[in-house]
Amino acid sequence: MSAQTDEALEKELASFLEQETAKSQVQSSIHTLTDMCWKKCVTGSIGARFARSEEGCLVNCVDRFLDSSLFIIQKVEEARKQAGGQ
């Protein structure tokens, strides 16, 4: 194999690993979100539908989780850009 081929394979592998890591992080976040919101909001017995209060709580819980996750991501990106610019 040539050095170019090795470099291309290395880049492809790095890209693949980055994508798989991102998928894993998303799955982990979804699991955390599901567990946290379920424990917080679902208080009654499980039926065909959620109670109105449970449904509203779940919607709010998911919205707040996503808002806070996006806020954290933005702050991390800002810090990363500042660190890279110095």
Secondary structure by P-SEA (a helix, b strand, c coil): ccaaaaaaaaaaaaaaaaaaaaaaaaaaaaaaaaaaaaaacccccccccccaaaaaaaaaaaaaaaaaaaaaaaaaaaaaaaaaac
